[in-house]
Amino acid sequence: MGSVNPQFRVDIATSDDIPQICTIERSATTRYGQIPALAHLVDGTALAESTVQSWLDEGCIFLAKDILKQNEAVGFAACHPKDSRPYLAEISVSSDYHRQGVGGLLLQVVKDYGRREAASKGESARITLTTYPDVLWTGPWYSKFGFVEVEAEELGPEHVAKMVTDEETRDLVQPGYRRCCMIWEEIS
């Protein structure tokens, strides 16, 4: 694939990249330590290699690499279908690479992926995700890239189930920090 930014390139990940993807996720989640109500995300919910493998099996993972550091993996975006459309399961960037455009580059690649998927079905491009709408580097960041908040019921039963899992099983909803669904649509 090889999307290139001056310092970064994005390739499609393989099973060989799973350990690097898990390392990136652990680094990225340290940021939640700044929020006492969400600090448990730093300690207790490390990304399992089996989860990454399922993302690869069901969809694809885009892996950002630093060209200046022998293609060191520095970020990833995992997509798979949910309610028959591309769903961004996670986008994470190593803490050393925050605020350097890696996340934006990955999100552009995800949108391009959504466009290709939609074109193959004769539909408008659409990407969905779930996130914290009020955490600065999540909901507001996605909003800058054209995502808007939407009710899970508008997206379908798989999104509703995801929201229930986030709250009841994964303990992601905390006082003052709710979860939401967001959507980016490109009307053709």
Z-matrix of the N, CA and C atoms (Angstrom, degrees):
N
C 1 1.442
C 2 1.518 1 109.15
N 3 1.338 2 118.14 1 -62.23
C 4 1.448 3 122.84 2 168.66
C 5 1.511 4 117.62 3 64.81
N 6 1.343 5 120.90 4 39.71
C 7 1.464 6 120.43 5 171.37
C 8 1.519 7 107.94 6 -61.90
N 9 1.336 8 117.47 7 134.91
C 10 1.454 9 119.81 8 -173.48
C 11 1.525 10 111.10 9 -125.11
N 12 1.312 11 116.40 10 132.96
C 13 1.449 12 127.51 11 168.82
C 14 1.527 13 102.64 12 -107.59
N 15 1.326 14 121.38 13 165.00
C 16 1.459 15 118.65 14 -177.30
C 17 1.529 16 114.55 15 -49.62
N 18 1.317 17 117.76 16 -38.32
C 19 1.463 18 120.38 17 -177.43
C 20 1.519 19 113.09 18 -110.59
N 21 1.324 20 117.48 19 -16.13
C 22 1.459 21 119.88 20 -171.74
C 23 1.520 22 111.54 21 -125.14
N 24 1.317 23 114.88 22 150.16
C 25 1.454 24 121.81 23 173.01
C 26 1.524 25 107.69 24 -128.79
N 27 1.312 26 116.55 25 158.38
C 28 1.460 27 121.08 26 179.11
C 29 1.521 28 108.39 27 -126.27
N 30 1.314 29 114.96 28 127.13
C 31 1.458 30 122.39 29 177.92
C 32 1.523 31 109.11 30 -123.44
N 33 1.307 32 116.10 31 167.40
C 34 1.456 33 120.80 32 174.69
C 35 1.524 34 108.05 33 -84.05
N 36 1.325 35 116.12 34 128.96
C 37 1.464 36 121.70 35 -178.10
C 38 1.527 37 110.80 36 -74.84
N 39 1.317 38 114.44 37 158.15
C 40 1.464 39 122.79 38 174.17
C 41 1.531 40 108.23 39 -125.39
N 42 1.310 41 116.11 40 176.96
C 43 1.467 42 120.40 41 177.98
C 44 1.527 43 111.78 42 -59.09
N 45 1.318 44 117.34 43 -29.16
C 46 1.469 45 120.45 44 178.26
C 47 1.525 46 112.29 45 -63.34
N 48 1.329 47 117.47 46 -21.30
C 49 1.468 48 122.20 47 -177.61
C 50 1.533 49 113.42 48 -88.65
N 51 1.319 50 118.13 49 -4.04
C 52 1.469 51 120.81 50 -174.24
C 53 1.530 52 112.95 51 -55.53
N 54 1.340 53 120.27 52 -46.92
C 55 1.476 54 118.17 53 179.53
C 56 1.531 55 112.89 54 -59.30
N 57 1.328 56 117.43 55 -39.20
C 58 1.470 57 120.69 56 178.41
C 59 1.528 58 110.90 57 -65.75
N 60 1.316 59 117.01 58 -39.75
C 61 1.467 60 121.35 59 179.74
C 62 1.528 61 110.01 60 -62.72
N 63 1.321 62 117.01 61 -43.26
C 64 1.474 63 120.47 62 178.48
C 65 1.529 64 111.09 63 -64.77
N 66 1.324 65 117.42 64 -37.54
C 67 1.469 66 121.25 65 177.56
C 68 1.523 67 110.69 66 -64.86
N 69 1.321 68 117.21 67 -42.89
C 70 1.471 69 121.59 68 177.99
C 71 1.526 70 109.84 69 -60.17
N 72 1.323 71 116.71 70 -45.27
C 73 1.462 72 120.48 71 -178.11
C 74 1.520 73 111.22 72 -62.82
N 75 1.329 74 117.50 73 -42.20
C 76 1.473 75 120.22 74 178.28
C 77 1.522 76 110.66 75 -61.82
N 78 1.316 77 117.27 76 -41.27
C 79 1.465 78 121.39 77 178.66
C 80 1.528 79 110.68 78 -65.11
N 81 1.320 80 116.58 79 -44.94
C 82 1.470 81 121.15 80 -176.79
C 83 1.526 82 112.07 81 -64.76
N 84 1.319 83 117.43 82 -38.06
C 85 1.465 84 119.31 83 -175.52
C 86 1.524 85 113.30 84 -73.75
N 87 1.324 86 118.62 85 -12.08
C 88 1.470 87 119.34 86 178.19
C 89 1.525 88 111.07 87 -58.33
N 90 1.303 89 116.45 88 -24.79
C 91 1.463 90 120.93 89 179.90
C 92 1.532 91 112.38 90 -60.80
N 93 1.319 92 116.98 91 -29.93
C 94 1.464 93 120.14 92 179.43
C 95 1.525 94 112.25 93 -66.77
N 96 1.320 95 117.68 94 -15.38
C 97 1.453 96 120.96 95 176.08
C 98 1.520 97 113.20 96 -62.52
N 99 1.335 98 117.14 97 -18.29
C 100 1.468 99 122.42 98 177.64
C 101 1.532 100 112.18 99 -72.08
N 102 1.328 101 116.99 100 -15.66
C 103 1.464 102 122.16 101 -176.20
C 104 1.528 103 107.89 102 -115.37
N 105 1.331 104 118.11 103 104.91
C 106 1.470 105 119.89 104 -175.95
C 107 1.531 106 114.41 105 -50.33
N 108 1.322 107 118.59 106 -41.60
C 109 1.470 108 120.98 107 -177.99
C 110 1.526 109 112.68 108 -67.41
N 111 1.337 110 117.44 109 -20.44
C 112 1.465 111 121.15 110 -178.60
C 113 1.526 112 112.61 111 -114.07
N 114 1.326 113 117.53 112 6.26
C 115 1.469 114 121.23 113 -177.07
C 116 1.527 115 112.43 114 -60.58
N 117 1.333 116 117.11 115 -25.29
C 118 1.469 117 119.67 116 178.29
C 119 1.532 118 112.06 117 -61.73
N 120 1.319 119 118.19 118 -20.40
C 121 1.464 120 121.03 119 178.15
C 122 1.522 121 111.46 120 -66.97
N 123 1.319 122 116.99 121 -27.23
C 124 1.464 123 121.35 122 179.88
C 125 1.524 124 110.07 123 -71.64
N 126 1.306 125 117.30 124 -40.08
C 127 1.456 126 121.44 125 -171.56
C 128 1.523 127 115.01 126 -91.81
N 129 1.318 128 116.97 127 -38.45
C 130 1.446 129 117.63 128 -163.95
C 131 1.503 130 118.68 129 -109.81
N 132 1.302 131 120.33 130 -6.66
C 133 1.464 132 118.37 131 -171.98
C 134 1.523 133 111.91 132 -125.54
N 135 1.325 134 116.55 133 49.71
C 136 1.460 135 119.65 134 178.29
C 137 1.528 136 109.78 135 -59.57
N 138 1.295 137 114.95 136 141.94
C 139 1.459 138 122.02 137 -179.77
C 140 1.530 139 109.79 138 -66.69
N 141 1.312 140 116.74 139 124.32
C 142 1.462 141 121.63 140 179.89
C 143 1.526 142 110.18 141 -80.12
N 144 1.330 143 115.46 142 142.27
C 145 1.465 144 119.71 143 177.40
C 146 1.523 145 110.89 144 -59.15
N 147 1.332 146 117.68 145 -32.69
C 148 1.469 147 120.55 146 179.02
C 149 1.532 148 111.16 147 -65.84
N 150 1.335 149 117.38 148 -33.33
C 151 1.467 150 120.65 149 176.33
C 152 1.518 151 110.06 150 -65.91
N 153 1.321 152 116.50 151 -44.70
C 154 1.469 153 120.54 152 179.11
C 155 1.525 154 109.79 153 -62.23
N 156 1.318 155 117.20 154 -42.70
C 157 1.463 156 119.97 155 178.82
C 158 1.527 157 110.71 156 -61.58
N 159 1.331 158 117.60 157 -39.46
C 160 1.473 159 119.27 158 178.84
C 161 1.522 160 110.80 159 -66.08
N 162 1.340 161 117.77 160 -36.38
C 163 1.468 162 119.89 161 175.48
C 164 1.524 163 110.25 162 -61.46
N 165 1.328 164 116.57 163 -41.59
C 166 1.469 165 119.99 164 178.35
C 167 1.525 166 110.79 165 -65.78
N 168 1.327 167 116.82 166 -40.72
C 169 1.463 168 120.91 167 -178.54
C 170 1.526 169 112.21 168 -67.41
N 171 1.345 170 116.86 169 -37.34
C 172 1.464 171 121.57 170 -174.62
C 173 1.523 172 113.62 171 -92.31
N 174 1.313 173 117.49 172 -22.55
C 175 1.465 174 121.02 173 -174.96
C 176 1.512 175 110.67 174 -152.84
N 177 1.328 176 115.78 175 -124.15
C 178 1.459 177 119.18 176 178.84
C 179 1.526 178 109.43 177 -154.35
N 180 1.323 179 114.32 178 158.60
C 181 1.455 180 121.47 179 175.60
C 182 1.516 181 107.01 180 -124.60
N 183 1.322 182 115.77 181 128.10
C 184 1.457 183 122.15 182 175.87
C 185 1.520 184 107.39 183 -95.86
N 186 1.330 185 116.53 184 130.91
C 187 1.456 186 122.35 185 -174.53
C 188 1.521 187 109.74 186 -116.70
N 189 1.340 188 116.15 187 118.20
C 190 1.470 189 121.73 188 177.82
C 191 1.520 190 108.88 189 -85.33
N 192 1.333 191 115.14 190 137.04
C 193 1.464 192 121.13 191 -178.19
C 194 1.519 193 109.99 192 -129.02
N 195 1.324 194 115.44 193 145.16
C 196 1.460 195 122.60 194 177.61
C 197 1.525 196 108.33 195 -88.10
N 198 1.319 197 116.26 196 110.53
C 199 1.459 198 122.12 197 -178.30
C 200 1.525 199 111.09 198 -61.94
N 201 1.330 200 116.51 199 -34.96
C 202 1.463 201 121.07 200 -176.54
C 203 1.524 202 113.03 201 -76.22
N 204 1.323 203 116.86 202 -8.89
C 205 1.469 204 121.19 203 179.39
C 206 1.527 205 110.17 204 -123.83
N 207 1.319 206 116.46 205 52.77
C 208 1.464 207 123.31 206 176.93
C 209 1.528 208 112.43 207 50.16
N 210 1.332 209 115.39 208 42.63
C 211 1.466 210 122.09 209 177.33
C 212 1.529 211 113.29 210 58.95
N 213 1.324 212 115.73 211 38.15
C 214 1.467 213 120.98 212 174.76
C 215 1.525 214 109.13 213 -62.53
N 216 1.331 215 116.73 214 132.44
C 217 1.468 216 121.32 215 178.56
C 218 1.524 217 109.22 216 -71.03
N 219 1.355 218 116.34 217 128.45
C 220 1.467 219 120.88 218 -174.83
C 221 1.533 220 113.50 219 -127.37
N 222 1.314 221 118.02 220 -9.30
C 223 1.458 222 120.80 221 -179.80
C 224 1.519 223 110.61 222 -168.11
N 225 1.326 224 115.90 223 161.62
C 226 1.459 225 119.36 224 177.16
C 227 1.523 226 110.23 225 -151.29
N 228 1.318 227 114.68 226 158.05
C 229 1.462 228 122.86 227 172.74
C 230 1.526 229 106.93 228 -135.06
N 231 1.328 230 116.18 229 124.48
C 232 1.460 231 122.08 230 -178.66
C 233 1.524 232 109.87 231 -107.19
N 234 1.330 233 116.12 232 127.59
C 235 1.471 234 122.29 233 -179.97
C 236 1.524 235 109.80 234 -126.55
N 237 1.315 236 115.22 235 142.79
C 238 1.457 237 121.17 236 171.75
C 239 1.525 238 107.89 237 -155.06
N 240 1.320 239 117.66 238 163.77
C 241 1.465 240 119.24 239 -178.78
C 242 1.528 241 112.45 240 -69.82
N 243 1.305 242 115.55 241 142.28
C 244 1.471 243 123.27 242 170.89
C 245 1.523 244 105.28 243 -145.22
N 246 1.314 245 116.44 244 124.19
C 247 1.463 246 121.45 245 -174.57
C 248 1.532 247 110.70 246 52.98
N 249 1.325 248 115.38 247 41.92
C 250 1.477 249 124.90 248 173.91
C 251 1.525 250 115.28 249 67.07
N 252 1.317 251 117.98 250 16.37
C 253 1.470 252 121.34 251 177.19
C 254 1.520 253 109.32 252 -135.53
N 255 1.339 254 117.76 253 158.45
C 256 1.470 255 119.93 254 178.98
C 257 1.532 256 112.28 255 -61.54
N 258 1.317 257 114.20 256 132.37
C 259 1.463 258 123.52 257 179.61
C 260 1.529 259 107.78 258 -121.60
N 261 1.315 260 116.86 259 128.46
C 262 1.462 261 121.95 260 177.28
C 263 1.526 262 107.64 261 -86.17
N 264 1.317 263 116.17 262 100.22
C 265 1.464 264 121.44 263 -176.86
C 266 1.520 265 111.49 264 -70.75
N 267 1.312 266 116.15 265 -37.70
C 268 1.466 267 119.48 266 179.53
C 269 1.516 268 109.86 267 -164.79
N 270 1.311 269 114.47 268 144.86
C 271 1.461 270 122.30 269 168.34
C 272 1.525 271 105.37 270 -131.94
N 273 1.320 272 116.43 271 124.16
C 274 1.462 273 121.44 272 -178.23
C 275 1.517 274 109.76 273 -138.12
N 276 1.332 275 114.66 274 144.34
C 277 1.462 276 122.07 275 179.03
C 278 1.526 277 107.68 276 -130.09
N 279 1.327 278 117.17 277 134.72
C 280 1.465 279 121.60 278 177.05
C 281 1.519 280 109.78 279 -52.78
N 282 1.318 281 115.67 280 141.18
C 283 1.471 282 119.92 281 -175.24
C 284 1.528 283 112.60 282 -57.38
N 285 1.317 284 119.00 283 -31.76
C 286 1.470 285 121.54 284 178.36
C 287 1.525 286 112.60 285 -67.04
N 288 1.328 287 117.20 286 -13.92
C 289 1.464 288 121.44 287 -175.84
C 290 1.524 289 113.25 288 -114.42
N 291 1.329 290 117.35 289 8.72
C 292 1.468 291 119.18 290 177.02
C 293 1.523 292 110.01 291 -61.27
N 294 1.324 293 115.41 292 145.82
C 295 1.471 294 123.94 293 175.56
C 296 1.540 295 113.19 294 64.09
N 297 1.333 296 116.30 295 30.07
C 298 1.461 297 120.79 296 176.70
C 299 1.523 298 112.13 297 -119.11
N 300 1.328 299 117.29 298 10.01
C 301 1.458 300 120.89 299 176.61
C 302 1.516 301 115.25 300 91.01
N 303 1.325 302 117.81 301 0.85
C 304 1.462 303 120.26 302 -178.60
C 305 1.530 304 110.67 303 -66.21
N 306 1.322 305 117.30 304 -45.60
C 307 1.466 306 120.33 305 179.13
C 308 1.516 307 112.26 306 -61.49
N 309 1.327 308 116.65 307 -42.73
C 310 1.463 309 120.60 308 178.01
C 311 1.516 310 112.07 309 -63.26
N 312 1.328 311 116.27 310 -39.80
C 313 1.465 312 120.70 311 176.81
C 314 1.525 313 110.21 312 -62.64
N 315 1.324 314 116.53 313 -46.38
C 316 1.463 315 119.89 314 178.47
C 317 1.524 316 111.50 315 -61.60
N 318 1.314 317 116.86 316 -41.20
C 319 1.462 318 120.02 317 -179.55
C 320 1.527 319 110.97 318 -65.28
N 321 1.321 320 117.74 319 -36.14
C 322 1.466 321 120.61 320 176.31
C 323 1.532 322 110.58 321 -64.30
N 324 1.325 323 116.50 322 -40.62
C 325 1.464 324 120.64 323 177.59
C 326 1.531 325 109.94 324 -64.03
N 327 1.324 326 117.19 325 -40.18
C 328 1.469 327 121.18 326 177.51
C 329 1.527 328 110.34 327 -62.66
N 330 1.323 329 117.44 328 -42.89
C 331 1.469 330 120.11 329 177.85
C 332 1.529 331 110.69 330 -62.77
N 333 1.318 332 117.32 331 -40.87
C 334 1.468 333 120.32 332 176.87
C 335 1.528 334 110.67 333 -61.68
N 336 1.314 335 116.05 334 -40.55
C 337 1.464 336 121.54 335 175.67
C 338 1.532 337 109.82 336 -59.83
N 339 1.325 338 116.81 337 -45.76
C 340 1.462 339 121.31 338 177.77
C 341 1.521 340 112.17 339 -60.17
N 342 1.326 341 115.85 340 -38.81
C 343 1.473 342 119.93 341 177.94
C 344 1.529 343 110.91 342 -64.00
N 345 1.333 344 116.76 343 -44.34
C 346 1.470 345 120.23 344 179.58
C 347 1.529 346 110.94 345 -63.79
N 348 1.334 347 116.07 346 -44.50
C 349 1.468 348 120.16 347 179.11
C 350 1.530 349 110.68 348 -60.26
N 351 1.322 350 116.89 349 -44.49
C 352 1.468 351 121.43 350 -179.17
C 353 1.520 352 111.11 351 -65.95
N 354 1.328 353 116.73 352 -42.71
C 355 1.463 354 120.43 353 -179.22
C 356 1.526 355 110.83 354 -61.00
N 357 1.330 356 116.93 355 -36.88
C 358 1.464 357 119.99 356 -179.70
C 359 1.529 358 111.97 357 -67.67
N 360 1.344 359 116.87 358 -18.66
C 361 1.465 360 121.82 359 179.64
C 362 1.522 361 112.29 360 -109.00
N 363 1.333 362 117.43 361 -0.97
C 364 1.458 363 120.63 362 -177.21
C 365 1.517 364 113.00 363 69.08
N 366 1.341 365 116.75 364 31.97
C 367 1.465 366 121.86 365 -177.41
C 368 1.526 367 110.38 366 -117.54
N 369 1.314 368 115.97 367 171.32
C 370 1.463 369 121.55 368 172.94
C 371 1.523 370 108.86 369 -78.32
N 372 1.329 371 115.79 370 146.26
C 373 1.462 372 120.67 371 179.79
C 374 1.520 373 110.34 372 -68.11
N 375 1.336 374 114.78 373 140.19
C 376 1.461 375 120.66 374 -179.40
C 377 1.524 376 108.51 375 -155.73
N 378 1.319 377 115.76 376 136.39
C 379 1.460 378 122.80 377 173.83
C 380 1.524 379 106.76 378 -127.99
N 381 1.321 380 116.83 379 136.02
C 382 1.459 381 120.41 380 175.21
C 383 1.523 382 109.22 381 -117.92
N 384 1.326 383 115.15 382 164.11
C 385 1.461 384 121.35 383 176.82
C 386 1.516 385 109.02 384 -161.72
N 387 1.318 386 116.13 385 168.56
C 388 1.460 387 122.23 386 171.30
C 389 1.520 388 107.57 387 -123.31
N 390 1.331 389 116.45 388 143.89
C 391 1.461 390 119.77 389 -174.97
C 392 1.525 391 110.93 390 -163.34
N 393 1.324 392 114.70 391 -179.04
C 394 1.468 393 121.90 392 170.03
C 395 1.525 394 107.21 393 -91.28
N 396 1.329 395 119.22 394 115.82
C 397 1.463 396 119.94 395 -176.42
C 398 1.522 397 114.29 396 -70.99
N 399 1.331 398 117.27 397 -19.04
C 400 1.460 399 119.72 398 -173.64
C 401 1.526 400 114.17 399 -109.94
N 402 1.315 401 118.27 400 3.06
C 403 1.465 402 121.12 401 175.11
C 404 1.527 403 106.97 402 -88.04
N 405 1.316 404 116.29 403 124.87
C 406 1.468 405 122.86 404 -170.07
C 407 1.524 406 113.83 405 -48.49
N 408 1.318 407 118.43 406 -44.16
C 409 1.462 408 120.52 407 -174.76
C 410 1.527 409 112.84 408 -89.59
N 411 1.335 410 117.74 409 8.96
C 412 1.464 411 119.46 410 175.88
C 413 1.527 412 110.34 411 -118.14
N 414 1.323 413 118.51 412 -93.08
C 415 1.469 414 121.13 413 -175.86
C 416 1.516 415 114.80 414 -50.24
N 417 1.344 416 119.49 415 -54.34
C 418 1.467 417 119.63 416 179.34
C 419 1.532 418 112.86 417 -61.78
N 420 1.323 419 116.62 418 -34.27
C 421 1.468 420 120.29 419 178.81
C 422 1.534 421 109.79 420 -65.48
N 423 1.327 422 117.34 421 -47.07
C 424 1.466 423 120.07 422 177.71
C 425 1.526 424 111.15 423 -61.85
N 426 1.323 425 117.39 424 -37.44
C 427 1.468 426 120.70 425 178.33
C 428 1.522 427 111.47 426 -58.81
N 429 1.325 428 117.45 427 -37.57
C 430 1.474 429 120.95 428 177.84
C 431 1.523 430 111.67 429 -59.71
N 432 1.325 431 116.31 430 -25.45
C 433 1.460 432 121.27 431 -178.41
C 434 1.527 433 112.33 432 -101.07
N 435 1.329 434 117.22 433 16.55
C 436 1.459 435 121.02 434 172.59
C 437 1.517 436 116.25 435 94.10
N 438 1.312 437 118.59 436 6.19
C 439 1.462 438 120.82 437 176.74
C 440 1.523 439 109.50 438 -81.48
N 441 1.325 440 116.11 439 143.35
C 442 1.463 441 121.66 440 177.37
C 443 1.527 442 108.69 441 -128.42
N 444 1.317 443 114.53 442 150.59
C 445 1.460 444 120.34 443 179.93
C 446 1.525 445 109.77 444 -72.37
N 447 1.327 446 115.73 445 142.57
C 448 1.458 447 122.29 446 -179.14
C 449 1.533 448 108.03 447 -147.73
N 450 1.312 449 116.52 448 152.77
C 451 1.465 450 120.81 449 177.53
C 452 1.533 451 109.81 450 -72.49
N 453 1.309 452 116.48 451 140.57
C 454 1.466 453 121.65 452 -179.85
C 455 1.524 454 111.31 453 -56.49
N 456 1.326 455 116.99 454 -37.30
C 457 1.465 456 121.34 455 -178.62
C 458 1.528 457 112.13 456 -61.28
N 459 1.324 458 117.08 457 -27.94
C 460 1.465 459 120.66 458 178.55
C 461 1.526 460 111.64 459 -72.12
N 462 1.325 461 116.99 460 -21.12
C 463 1.460 462 121.40 461 -176.61
C 464 1.520 463 112.78 462 -95.03
N 465 1.322 464 116.74 463 -30.53
C 466 1.454 465 119.48 464 177.51
C 467 1.514 466 113.73 465 134.93
N 468 1.330 467 116.40 466 171.93
C 469 1.463 468 121.68 467 -173.57
C 470 1.532 469 114.25 468 -64.45
N 471 1.312 470 118.17 469 -30.38
C 472 1.467 471 119.21 470 179.24
C 473 1.527 472 111.17 471 -69.31
N 474 1.320 473 117.22 472 -34.39
C 475 1.466 474 120.46 473 175.51
C 476 1.530 475 110.80 474 -69.81
N 477 1.321 476 116.68 475 -39.10
C 478 1.465 477 120.37 476 176.99
C 479 1.530 478 109.19 477 -60.96
N 480 1.322 479 116.82 478 -45.91
C 481 1.465 480 120.90 479 179.65
C 482 1.529 481 111.24 480 -62.34
N 483 1.313 482 117.23 481 -38.34
C 484 1.470 483 121.21 482 178.16
C 485 1.519 484 110.70 483 -62.22
N 486 1.321 485 117.14 484 -43.77
C 487 1.464 486 120.76 485 179.60
C 488 1.534 487 111.00 486 -63.69
N 489 1.319 488 116.99 487 -39.57
C 490 1.468 489 120.91 488 177.94
C 491 1.531 490 109.61 489 -64.67
N 492 1.321 491 117.20 490 -44.84
C 493 1.468 492 121.27 491 178.32
C 494 1.521 493 111.22 492 -60.45
N 495 1.331 494 117.04 493 -44.61
C 496 1.467 495 120.50 494 179.45
C 497 1.522 496 111.59 495 -57.62
N 498 1.328 497 116.27 496 -39.36
C 499 1.462 498 119.92 497 -176.93
C 500 1.524 499 112.49 498 -81.95
N 501 1.325 500 116.79 499 -47.92
C 502 1.459 501 120.04 500 -170.03
C 503 1.524 502 114.21 501 -89.62
N 504 1.313 503 117.87 502 -31.48
C 505 1.460 504 120.63 503 -175.88
C 506 1.524 505 112.56 504 -104.32
N 507 1.318 506 116.38 505 -44.29
C 508 1.467 507 120.03 506 -174.36
C 509 1.527 508 113.12 507 -89.94
N 510 1.325 509 118.37 508 -6.35
C 511 1.469 510 122.60 509 176.57
C 512 1.531 511 111.90 510 58.08
N 513 1.322 512 116.79 511 39.69
C 514 1.463 513 120.74 512 -177.77
C 515 1.521 514 113.24 513 -88.03
N 516 1.321 515 117.66 514 -20.05
C 517 1.467 516 120.59 515 179.03
C 518 1.526 517 107.87 516 -89.58
N 519 1.322 518 115.76 517 121.52
C 520 1.462 519 122.80 518 -178.46
C 521 1.527 520 108.69 519 -128.66
N 522 1.331 521 118.58 520 160.22
C 523 1.470 522 119.88 521 178.68
C 524 1.533 523 111.54 522 -52.53
N 525 1.322 524 114.75 523 123.31
C 526 1.462 525 120.79 524 -179.52
C 527 1.518 526 114.77 525 85.00
N 528 1.332 527 117.36 526 -2.98
C 529 1.467 528 121.12 527 -177.89
C 530 1.518 529 109.95 528 -135.70
N 531 1.314 530 115.43 529 97.25
C 532 1.461 531 121.24 530 179.28
C 533 1.524 532 109.39 531 -95.19
N 534 1.309 533 115.81 532 166.76
C 535 1.462 534 122.74 533 174.74
C 536 1.525 535 107.92 534 -105.61
N 537 1.332 536 115.94 535 155.52
C 538 1.460 537 120.16 536 176.66
C 539 1.520 538 109.71 537 -147.86
N 540 1.321 539 115.20 538 164.69
C 541 1.461 540 122.21 539 169.51
C 542 1.518 541 107.37 540 -97.40
N 543 1.322 542 115.47 541 146.23
C 544 1.463 543 121.13 542 174.48
C 545 1.519 544 108.00 543 -132.28
N 546 1.329 545 115.17 544 155.92
C 547 1.457 546 121.08 545 -179.89
C 548 1.521 547 109.82 546 -139.00
N 549 1.311 548 114.74 547 143.23
C 550 1.461 549 122.90 548 169.05
C 551 1.518 550 105.47 549 -117.81
N 552 1.316 551 116.00 550 128.21
C 553 1.464 552 120.93 551 178.51
C 554 1.515 553 109.63 552 -128.95
N 555 1.301 554 114.64 553 141.11
C 556 1.458 555 120.89 554 175.02
C 557 1.520 556 106.72 555 -119.47
N 558 1.296 557 115.83 556 109.25
C 559 1.465 558 120.54 557 -178.24
C 560 1.522 559 108.42 558 -81.44
N 561 1.328 560 114.44 559 123.62
C 562 1.474 561 118.02 560 -178.81
C 563 1.507 562 112.23 561 -99.23
